[in-house]
């Protein structure tokens, strides 16, 4: 197949950017999207031209580093799929494909399609841990967890922190990411000790970098792991409860 790429090129965070066009003939429809970019970069290298910078690691839809906007959609046209899992057969022969980095103030462009997502790290650092006793590992069935709770926690833990939810949101909100990171700990018995402290810390950290959620629901549609916006409601519930608990403690003082 033969496609035409329109790629955002930017030399650095403070440099101006522009869309550049690349002809990409002889592309196999069985290639992944990143394999196609590899082929384009090999051709650019052979011509002595600067290759397109993009992030990748596992290429198995696990690490979340491959995120980019493809024809205006986070990770491209296939739902529930990271960019590295997207195949060229999803595009038509002769198609023009527009590729851009995530567009959010909290994700400054470092180079071409690579953005700085360290704001996510700040949120996780604000509360992403549990208190656990040291010593030998306990038996797996020592702490009983209802199956529906375990399933919900696993659904939340599926978040790969790619940033698609932020990129797709018109407000550049990070509630879906934050609620997934909050709830995969808050739902489990092991996470109860820091439950309310965790949600306060993580939500407050999130609000330093990202916009507010207004329930557009685009985050859920763009998420490659199809994480439900129900988790945002659970996080909001815990946040309100945490604030009430703080008020009670303050009134006692």
C-alpha positions as a Markdown table, in Angstrom:
| # | Residue | x | y | z |
|---|---|---|---|---|
| 1 | Unk | 0.0 | 0.0 | 0.0 |
| 2 | Unk | 1.0 | 3.6 | -0.5 |
| 3 | Unk | 0.2 | 6.3 | 2.1 |
| 4 | Unk | 1.1 | 10.0 | 2.6 |
| 5 | Unk | 2.1 | 11.1 | 6.1 |
| 6 | Unk | 1.7 | 14.6 | 7.4 |
| 7 | Unk | 3.8 | 14.6 | 10.6 |
| 8 | Unk | 4.3 | 17.3 | 13.2 |
| 9 | Unk | 8.0 | 18.2 | 13.4 |
| 10 | Unk | 9.4 | 20.3 | 16.2 |
| 11 | Unk | 13.1 | 20.5 | 17.1 |
| 12 | Unk | 12.5 | 21.2 | 20.8 |
| 13 | Unk | 10.2 | 22.6 | 23.5 |
| 14 | Unk | 10.9 | 26.2 | 22.7 |
| 15 | Unk | 11.2 | 25.8 | 18.9 |
| 16 | Unk | 8.4 | 26.5 | 16.4 |
| 17 | Unk | 6.8 | 23.4 | 14.9 |
| 18 | Unk | 5.3 | 22.6 | 11.5 |
| 19 | Unk | 3.6 | 19.8 | 9.6 |
| 20 | Unk | 5.9 | 18.1 | 7.1 |
| 21 | Unk | 4.8 | 15.7 | 4.4 |
| 22 | Unk | 6.4 | 12.3 | 3.7 |
| 23 | Unk | 5.6 | 9.9 | 0.8 |
| 24 | Unk | 5.4 | 6.3 | 2.1 |
| 25 | Unk | 5.2 | 3.7 | -0.7 |
| 26 | Unk | 5.5 | -0.1 | -0.5 |
| 27 | Unk | 4.0 | -0.3 | 3.0 |
| 28 | Unk | 2.7 | -3.7 | 4.0 |
| 29 | Unk | -0.8 | -3.7 | 5.4 |
| 30 | Unk | 0.4 | -6.3 | 8.0 |
| 31 | Unk | 2.8 | -3.8 | 9.5 |
| 32 | Unk | 2.0 | -2.1 | 12.8 |
| 33 | Unk | 1.8 | 1.7 | 12.8 |
| 34 | Unk | 5.1 | 1.9 | 14.5 |
| 35 | Unk | 6.8 | -0.5 | 12.1 |
| 36 | Unk | 5.6 | 1.7 | 9.3 |
| 37 | Unk | 7.2 | 4.7 | 11.0 |
| 38 | Unk | 10.4 | 2.6 | 11.4 |
| 39 | Unk | 10.4 | 2.0 | 7.6 |
| 40 | Unk | 9.9 | 5.7 | 7.0 |
| 41 | Unk | 12.7 | 6.6 | 9.4 |
| 42 | Unk | 15.1 | 4.1 | 7.7 |
| 43 | Unk | 14.4 | 5.8 | 4.4 |
| 44 | Unk | 15.0 | 9.2 | 5.9 |
| 45 | Unk | 18.3 | 8.1 | 7.4 |
| 46 | Unk | 19.4 | 6.7 | 4.1 |
| 47 | Unk | 18.7 | 10.1 | 2.6 |
| 48 | Unk | 20.7 | 11.9 | 5.3 |
| 49 | Unk | 17.6 | 13.4 | 6.7 |
| 50 | Unk | 16.5 | 13.7 | 10.3 |
| 51 | Unk | 14.2 | 10.8 | 11.4 |
| 52 | Unk | 10.9 | 11.3 | 13.1 |
| 53 | Unk | 11.2 | 11.2 | 16.9 |
| 54 | Unk | 8.5 | 9.1 | 18.6 |
| 55 | Unk | 8.3 | 7.1 | 21.8 |
| 56 | Unk | 8.0 | 3.4 | 22.1 |
| 57 | Unk | 9.2 | 0.6 | 24.4 |
| 58 | Unk | 7.3 | -2.7 | 24.8 |
| 59 | Unk | 5.2 | -2.5 | 21.6 |
| 60 | Unk | 2.7 | -4.8 | 23.2 |
| 61 | Unk | 0.2 | -2.2 | 24.5 |
| 62 | Unk | 1.5 | -2.3 | 28.0 |
| 63 | Unk | 3.9 | 0.6 | 28.6 |
| 64 | Unk | 1.8 | 3.4 | 27.2 |
| 65 | Unk | 4.7 | 5.3 | 25.7 |
| 66 | Unk | 3.6 | 5.1 | 22.0 |
| 67 | Unk | 0.7 | 7.6 | 22.3 |
| 68 | Unk | 0.1 | 10.0 | 19.5 |
| 69 | Unk | -2.8 | 11.6 | 17.6 |
| 70 | Unk | -3.6 | 9.9 | 14.3 |
| 71 | Unk | -6.1 | 11.7 | 12.1 |
| 72 | Unk | -7.3 | 13.6 | 15.1 |
| 73 | Unk | -7.9 | 10.5 | 17.2 |
| 74 | Unk | -5.8 | 9.4 | 20.2 |
| 75 | Unk | -4.0 | 6.2 | 19.2 |
| 76 | Unk | -5.9 | 6.1 | 15.8 |
| 77 | Unk | -9.2 | 4.8 | 14.5 |
| 78 | Unk | -9.4 | 1.5 | 16.3 |
| 79 | Unk | -11.0 | 1.5 | 19.7 |
| 80 | Unk | -9.3 | -0.2 | 22.6 |
| 81 | Unk | -6.0 | -0.2 | 20.9 |
| 82 | Unk | -2.6 | 1.5 | 21.6 |
| 83 | Unk | -0.7 | 3.0 | 18.7 |
| 84 | Unk | 1.8 | 0.0 | 18.8 |
| 85 | Unk | -1.2 | -2.4 | 18.3 |
| 86 | Unk | -2.7 | -0.5 | 15.4 |
| 87 | Unk | -2.1 | -2.1 | 12.0 |
| 88 | Unk | -1.8 | -0.4 | 8.6 |
| 89 | Unk | -4.7 | -2.5 | 7.3 |
| 90 | Unk | -7.0 | -0.1 | 9.2 |
| 91 | Unk | -6.0 | 2.5 | 6.6 |
| 92 | Unk | -6.9 | 2.7 | 2.9 |
| 93 | Unk | -4.4 | 2.6 | 0.1 |
| 94 | Unk | -3.6 | 6.1 | -0.9 |
| 95 | Unk | -4.8 | 7.6 | 2.4 |
| 96 | Unk | -3.4 | 10.8 | 3.9 |
| 97 | Unk | -2.5 | 10.2 | 7.5 |
| 98 | Unk | -2.0 | 13.1 | 9.9 |
| 99 | Unk | 0.2 | 12.4 | 12.9 |
| 100 | Unk | 0.6 | 14.8 | 15.9 |
| 101 | Unk | 1.8 | 14.7 | 19.5 |
| 102 | Unk | -0.6 | 14.9 | 22.5 |
| 103 | Unk | -1.9 | 18.5 | 22.7 |
| 104 | Unk | -2.1 | 19.5 | 26.4 |
| 105 | Unk | -0.4 | 22.2 | 28.4 |
| 106 | Unk | 0.7 | 19.6 | 30.9 |
| 107 | Unk | 2.4 | 17.6 | 28.2 |
| 108 | Unk | 4.9 | 20.0 | 26.6 |
| 109 | Unk | 6.4 | 18.7 | 23.3 |
| 110 | Unk | 10.1 | 17.6 | 23.7 |
| 111 | Unk | 10.7 | 16.7 | 20.1 |
| 112 | Unk | 8.3 | 15.9 | 17.2 |
| 113 | Unk | 5.8 | 13.3 | 18.6 |
| 114 | Unk | 7.5 | 13.0 | 22.0 |
| 115 | Unk | 5.9 | 14.8 | 24.9 |
| 116 | Unk | 6.9 | 15.2 | 28.6 |
| 117 | Unk | 4.3 | 13.2 | 30.7 |
| 118 | Unk | 6.1 | 13.7 | 34.0 |
| 119 | Unk | 3.0 | 15.5 | 35.4 |
| 120 | Unk | 1.5 | 12.0 | 35.7 |
| 121 | Unk | 4.4 | 10.9 | 37.8 |
| 122 | Unk | 3.7 | 13.8 | 40.2 |
| 123 | Unk | 0.1 | 12.5 | 40.7 |
| 124 | Unk | 1.3 | 9.0 | 41.4 |
| 125 | Unk | 4.0 | 10.3 | 43.8 |
| 126 | Unk | 1.3 | 12.1 | 45.7 |
| 127 | Unk | -0.4 | 9.0 | 46.9 |
| 128 | Unk | 0.3 | 5.8 | 44.9 |
| 129 | Unk | 1.4 | 3.5 | 47.7 |
| 130 | Unk | 0.0 | 1.3 | 50.4 |
| 131 | Unk | 1.3 | 0.3 | 53.9 |
| 132 | Unk | 2.3 | -3.3 | 54.0 |
| 133 | Unk | 3.9 | -5.3 | 56.8 |
| 134 | Unk | 7.4 | -6.5 | 56.0 |
| 135 | Unk | 8.6 | -10.0 | 56.4 |
| 136 | Unk | 7.7 | -13.2 | 54.5 |
| 137 | Unk | 5.0 | -12.9 | 51.8 |
| 138 | Unk | 1.6 | -13.8 | 53.2 |
| 139 | Unk | -0.5 | -16.6 | 51.6 |
| 140 | Unk | -2.4 | -15.4 | 48.6 |
| 141 | Unk | -5.8 | -16.2 | 50.1 |
| 142 | Unk | -5.0 | -14.7 | 53.6 |
| 143 | Unk | -7.0 | -11.5 | 52.8 |
| 144 | Unk | -10.4 | -12.3 | 51.4 |
| 145 | Unk | -11.5 | -10.0 | 48.5 |
| 146 | Unk | -14.9 | -10.3 | 46.9 |
| 147 | Unk | -14.6 | -11.2 | 43.2 |
| 148 | Unk | -16.4 | -8.1 | 42.0 |
| 149 | Unk | -14.1 | -5.9 | 44.0 |
| 150 | Unk | -11.0 | -7.7 | 42.7 |
| 151 | Unk | -12.3 | -7.4 | 39.1 |
| 152 | Unk | -13.0 | -3.7 | 39.5 |
| 153 | Unk | -9.5 | -3.1 | 41.0 |
| 154 | Unk | -7.9 | -5.0 | 38.1 |
| 155 | Unk | -9.9 | -3.0 | 35.6 |
| 156 | Unk | -8.6 | 0.2 | 37.1 |
| 157 | Unk | -5.0 | -1.2 | 37.3 |
| 158 | Unk | -5.2 | -1.7 | 33.5 |
| 159 | Unk | -4.3 | 2.0 | 33.0 |
| 160 | Unk | -1.0 | 2.3 | 31.1 |
| 161 | Unk | -0.6 | 6.1 | 31.7 |
| 162 | Unk | -0.4 | 6.8 | 28.0 |
| 163 | Unk | -2.2 | 10.2 | 28.3 |
| 164 | Unk | -4.8 | 9.5 | 25.6 |
| 165 | Unk | -7.6 | 10.6 | 28.1 |
| 166 | Unk | -5.9 | 14.0 | 28.5 |
| 167 | Unk | -5.3 | 14.4 | 24.8 |
| 168 | Unk | -8.9 | 13.6 | 23.9 |
| 169 | Unk | -10.5 | 15.7 | 26.6 |
| 170 | Unk | -11.4 | 19.3 | 25.4 |
| 171 | Unk | -10.4 | 20.5 | 28.9 |
| 172 | Unk | -7.1 | 18.5 | 29.0 |
| 173 | Unk | -8.5 | 16.8 | 32.2 |
| 174 | Unk | -6.7 | 13.9 | 33.8 |
| 175 | Unk | -9.6 | 12.5 | 35.9 |
| 176 | Unk | -9.7 | 9.2 | 34.2 |
| 177 | Unk | -6.0 | 8.5 | 34.7 |
| 178 | Unk | -6.1 | 9.8 | 38.3 |
| 179 | Unk | -9.3 | 7.9 | 39.2 |
| 180 | Unk | -7.8 | 4.6 | 37.8 |
| 181 | Unk | -4.6 | 5.1 | 39.9 |
| 182 | Unk | -6.7 | 6.0 | 43.0 |
| 183 | Unk | -9.1 | 3.2 | 42.7 |
| 184 | Unk | -6.9 | 0.3 | 41.9 |
| 185 | Unk | -5.6 | 0.8 | 45.5 |
| 186 | Unk | -8.6 | 2.3 | 47.2 |
| 187 | Unk | -10.9 | -0.6 | 46.2 |
| 188 | Unk | -8.7 | -3.3 | 47.9 |
| 189 | Unk | -8.4 | -4.1 | 51.6 |
| 190 | Unk | -4.7 | -3.4 | 51.5 |
| 191 | Unk | -5.3 | 0.1 | 50.4 |
| 192 | Unk | -7.7 | 1.2 | 53.1 |
| 193 | Unk | -5.2 | 2.7 | 55.6 |
| 194 | Unk | -4.2 | 5.6 | 53.2 |
| 195 | Unk | -7.6 | 5.6 | 51.3 |
| 196 | Unk | -8.7 | 9.2 | 52.1 |
| 197 | Unk | -5.2 | 10.6 | 52.4 |
| 198 | Unk | -4.4 | 9.1 | 49.0 |
| 199 | Unk | -7.4 | 10.6 | 47.2 |
| 200 | Unk | -6.8 | 14.1 | 48.6 |
| 201 | Unk | -3.1 | 14.0 | 47.7 |
| 202 | Unk | -3.6 | 12.7 | 44.2 |
| 203 | Unk | -6.5 | 14.9 | 43.3 |
| 204 | Unk | -4.8 | 18.0 | 44.6 |
| 205 | Unk | -1.7 | 17.1 | 42.6 |
| 206 | Unk | -3.8 | 16.6 | 39.5 |
| 207 | Unk | -5.4 | 20.0 | 39.8 |
| 208 | Unk | -1.9 | 21.7 | 39.6 |
| 209 | Unk | -1.4 | 20.5 | 36.0 |
| 210 | Unk | -4.7 | 19.6 | 34.4 |
| 211 | Unk | -8.1 | 21.0 | 33.6 |
| 212 | Unk | -11.4 | 20.1 | 35.1 |
| 213 | Unk | -13.7 | 17.3 | 34.1 |
| 214 | Unk | -17.0 | 18.3 | 32.6 |
| 215 | Unk | -18.3 | 14.8 | 31.7 |
| 216 | Unk | -17.7 | 14.9 | 27.9 |
| 217 | Unk | -16.8 | 11.2 | 28.1 |
| 218 | Unk | -14.1 | 11.5 | 25.4 |
| 219 | Unk | -11.5 | 10.0 | 27.8 |
| 220 | Unk | -13.4 | 6.7 | 28.0 |
| 221 | Unk | -13.7 | 6.5 | 24.2 |
| 222 | Unk | -10.0 | 7.3 | 23.6 |
| 223 | Unk | -8.6 | 5.0 | 26.4 |
| 224 | Unk | -6.8 | 2.0 | 24.8 |
| 225 | Unk | -7.8 | -0.1 | 27.8 |
| 226 | Unk | -11.4 | 1.1 | 27.7 |
| 227 | Unk | -11.4 | 2.2 | 31.4 |
| 228 | Unk | -14.8 | 3.3 | 32.5 |
| 229 | Unk | -15.6 | 6.8 | 33.6 |
| 230 | Unk | -17.4 | 5.2 | 36.5 |
| 231 | Unk | -14.0 | 5.3 | 38.3 |
| 232 | Unk | -14.2 | 9.1 | 38.2 |
| 233 | Unk | -17.5 | 9.0 | 40.1 |
| 234 | Unk | -15.9 | 6.6 | 42.7 |
| 235 | Unk | -12.9 | 9.0 | 43.1 |
| 236 | Unk | -15.2 | 12.0 | 43.5 |
| 237 | Unk | -17.1 | 10.2 | 46.2 |
| 238 | Unk | -14.0 | 9.4 | 48.1 |
| 239 | Unk | -12.7 | 12.9 | 47.7 |
| 240 | Unk | -15.9 | 14.4 | 49.2 |
| 241 | Unk | -15.7 | 11.8 | 52.1 |
| 242 | Unk | -12.1 | 12.7 | 52.7 |
| 243 | Unk | -12.9 | 16.4 | 52.9 |
| 244 | Unk | -15.7 | 15.7 | 55.4 |
| 245 | Unk | -13.3 | 13.6 | 57.5 |
| 246 | Unk | -10.8 | 16.4 | 57.6 |
| 247 | Unk | -13.4 | 18.9 | 58.7 |
| 248 | Unk | -14.4 | 16.6 | 61.6 |
| 249 | Unk | -10.8 | 16.3 | 62.6 |
| 250 | Unk | -10.3 | 20.0 | 62.5 |
| 251 | Unk | -13.4 | 20.7 | 64.5 |
| 252 | Unk | -12.2 | 18.3 | 67.2 |
| 253 | Unk | -9.0 | 20.3 | 67.5 |
